[in-house]
């Protein structure tokens, strides 16, 4: 399940997320010369990107040795309002000195299956054909228990071989592009950001209820050989038992 930390508010949660990200980046660059991070969409991760872009934070990272990927993407062009790339570009890429070649965008303007195959090739090239082991994967959790674009009762939940797939979201009736559970679970570090009382009931089911990953796909996420931390605010954590509240 991983470590659970409950923070008093969004500012404290964001600050803790930055602390984990910056520590992981500095450690990876020192040990392996570079840092690979898979980014998430959603409003909670967006808050973290804005904070990371602030001068007092961005100057603590060696952007020339940082590589940014997307853990999931909507099936839209990069300038579309729903694009996760567009959101990261607006709040982070526009102000940090990261080389263009270190920004690995999902080609979501392509036919969706082709986009997934193309991006999986990008991952294979970066990770030298080994199973992708991101230094850090940043995730959110939807009210329905999804993470990345692994949605309840979607075919992608059962994918065992692939790293990155096109996944049809039944309830949303649209296609998404996403890392598979195995690709996420191979990461050295996983951060899950959950904010707000709107997530509280689902979070209780995910963390204290029965294992029902078809209903709660985020239950599939547990690193095979890495660290996982849930960063929650008090609202999201309000139904959790005291022994789980970190
Ligand atoms: C996306 C995200 C998605 C998101 C959750 C939580 O593309 O929307 O990858 O998995 O993280 O839906 O989003 P919020 O933080 O906005 O609730």
Boltz pocket constraint, residues with backbone or C-beta under 6 A from the ligand:
constraints:
  - pocket:
      binder: B
      contacts: [[A, 40], [A, 41], [A, 42], [A, 43], [A, 44], [A, 45], [A, 72], [A, 73], [A, 74], [A, 84], [A, 139], [A, 140], [A, 141], [A, 142], [A, 143], [A, 146], [A, 147], [A, 148], [A, 149], [A, 193]]
      max_distance: 6.0
